[in-house]
Amino acid sequence: MNIVEIIVLGLIQGLTEFIPISSSGHLVIAQNFFSGSADHLFLEFINIGTMLALFVYFRNRIWSIIVDVFVKRNIRLALNIVITAVPAGIVGLLLADFIGSSAFFGSMYVVVVTLFVVGVLMVVLERLPKASKVRSMEELPKRRAFVIGLAQMVALIPGVSRSGSTIIAGRLAGFSAAEAAEYSFLASLPIMMGVTLKVFVSDYAYLSDHLGMLIVGNIVAFASGLLAVGFLMKYLSRHGLAVFGWYRIALAFVLGLILLLQ
């Protein structure tokens, strides 16, 4: 890959990992435009940048959770986060090789369908029935935490969007849009840490052989990710997901038209 491709992929990873328009879907699109030159290991390694962006943005919240667990012996929020992380963690671990090699998970046709379907859900979300309001993340019932986890698992399919699916599920579970986004990002950290550990252990040779481009990609992903999560949290404090839904629908139509004309 050349430097332009590295920077573009880092920007896509950082911006679309948190803005609910699907990082995996946009990366599949970019790979098709780059003739598949970006291998999956590069994309896995630049998750480090977006993970660090979350740690920096939510550093105070993460520290309070650590204090709750180890000082106050209050594990309610930490337990909910673990429950939400488990489904995607297990499926991702068991099917990692299949996901990385399957034509299904790299298909533009799959991306078009998932962009459209989840986009429609975002547009109509405020009209859908919701569970009783949850007063805090600590008081989220374990069953609802698990349902959000199932939504996070579905997001392994490219084009769904991990943040999009879990924010939708969080809204239906009784959170406000901003609360659903914060919980979504906190619940994604165990998955991100697991992916990072896996690639370090199993693919360390790739890291050492491609250190320069991975540093550049991660710096870009970190900076753009930090901007994206800050923007989204402020936006969702006053608005819903509809604008992102319309973007997804429009992009699905454009990509579908391109595929039909090929």
N, C-alpha and C positions, 0 to 999 in steps of 0.2 A: 504493500500500500504506500502511496505517496503522502506527503504531509497534508495536502488538502483533504484527502479522504479520511485521514486520521482525525483531523479537526472537525470535519462534518459529522462523522460518526460519534465523536465525543459530545458535540453539541446536541445531536439527536438524543443520545442516551441521557444526558443531563436534563434537558428540557422536558422530554416526553416520559421519563420515568415517573415524574411527579404530577405534571399536568395530565389529566386523564384522557389522553388521546392515543395511548398505547406506544410504549417504547419499542416493544418487540415488533409490532406491526410496522412502525416507521423504519426500523432497522432492516426488516425484510425488504421494504420498498427501496431503501438506500442500497442494499446489497444487489438488488436487481439492476439498479442504475449503474452500479460499479462493476457489473458483470460477475458478481459473487466473489470479489477479491477480499472481502472482510471475512475471515474465518471465525467460527463460533468461539474459539478460545480468546481471541481479542475482545469480543463482545462480553464474555464472561469476566475478563480481567478488568475492564473499565467500569464494571459495577462497583469496584472499590471506591472510585471517585464519588459516585452518587451516595454510597453508604456513608462515606465520611461527611458529605454535605448534610445528611440527616443528623448525624451525631453532633455536628457543630450547631445546626439550627435548633435542635431540641435538647441541647446539652443540659439546661436547667431542669427540664422535665425528666430527662433520663437520670440525672443525679437524684432527684426527689424520689424516683422509683427505687433506686438503689438504697437510699436511706430508709424508705418504707420497709424494704425487705430485710435488710441486715441490722437496722437499729430499732425500728418500731415494730418489727415482726408482723407487718401488714403485707400479705402477699396477694391481696385480691386483684389489683390491677395487673401485677406481673403474671398471675395465673391466667387471667383472661387473655393476655397477650400470647402466652404459650399455647393456650387452647386454640386461638385463632391461627397461630403459625403452624400447628401440627399437620393439618391436611395437606397443604401445599408442600411442606417439608418432606413428608413421607413419600408423596407421589413424585415429587421432583427428584428425590434420592433414588427411588426404585426405577424410575423411567428416564434417568438423565441421559443415558446413551441413546435411547430411542428418540428422545426429544431432539438431541443434537444431530442425529443422522436422518431422521424421518423427513421425507419430502412433504408430508402433511404440514409439519411445523415450519416449513420454509415456503409454503405456497402463497402466492399472491391472491389466489381465489379464496382461500380461507381468510386472509386478512380483509378482503373486501366484505365478506359476509359478516365477520365479527365486528368490524368497524360500524357497519350499518345497524346491526341488531342492538349493540350496546348503545349506539348513538340514539336510537329511538327510545330506549329505556331512560336515558338521561333527559330527553325532551319531555317525556310524559311522567317523570318521576314524582313530581309534586302532586300529581293527581292519583297516585297509587295509594292504597291503604297502608298505614304504618302501625307498628306496634306502639304501645304506650311509651311516652317520653321517658328516657333514662336520665336521671339527675346527674350522674357522673359516670366516668369510665369504670370506676371501682364497683359501681352498682349494676353494671351490665350483667344480666343473667347469663350463666354459663352456656345455656342452650343458644342464646343469640350470638355469643362470642364464637361458638362453633359454626353457626350458619355463616357468619362473616368469613370464617376460615374456609368454608366450602367455596365461597365466592372468590377468595384468593387463589384457591386451587384451580378453579376454572380459568383463571387468568394466565395459566401456563400456556394456553392456546394463544398464538400470536394475534394481535388485533383486539383482544378483549380489554386489556389494560388492567394491571394489578390495582393501581390506585382507583381507577374508575369502578371496577367491580366491587371493591371493598367499601368505597364511599357510598355507592348505591345501596349495598347491603347494610351499611351502618345507618343510613338514612331510614331505611325500612325497619331497622331494629330500634329506632327511637332517638337517634342522635340528631343534632342540628348538622348542617352541611360542614361547618368548620370543625365541630367535634368529630364527625365521621372521618374527616380528612386527617386530623391529628391522630386518631386511633389507628387509622389505616397505615400511616407512616410508622408509628411505633411498632405495630404488629408486623411490619415488613422487615424490621431490623434483624430478628432471629434468622429469617430466610436469607437475607443478604450476608450475614455473618457465616452462615452455613455454606453458601455458595463460595464465598471467599476462602474459607478454610479448605474446601474441597479442591479448588483449583490450585491453591498453593501446595497442597500435599501431592496431588496427582499430576500436576502439569508445571512443576517448578522449572523444568528444562525450557519450557516455552517462555517463561518469565525472563530467564537469564539470556535467552537468545534474542528476545525482542524488547529488551528493557527500555530502550530509547523511545520507541513509538508508544509503549504502554504508559510511560511517564507523561508524555504529551497528551495522550488520550484521556488519562485520568485527571490531569490538571484541568482540561477543558470540561470534562464531565462534572468535576467538583464545582467549578465556578458557575457553570450554567445551571447545575442542579440546585445550588444554594439560592440563586436568583429565582428559579422556578418554584421551589417550595415556599419561599417568602411571598412571592406573588400570589400563589394559589391560596395560602392561608388567609391573606388579606382579602382576596376576592370573595372567597366563600363565607367570610364573615358578614357579607351583605347580599350575596347573590347565590343562585343555585348552579346546577350543572348544565342547564339547557344550552348555553352558548357552545360548550364543548361537544354536546350532542349534535348540534347543527353542523359544526365543523366536521365531525366524523361522518355524518350522512353525506355531506357535500364531497368529502374526499373519497368515500366509497363509490359514489356515482362517477367521479372523474376516473378513478382507477378501473372501475368496471367498464367504462367506455373505452379506455385504452386497451384493456384486455380483449374486448370484442373486436376492436379494429386491427389487432395484430394479425 
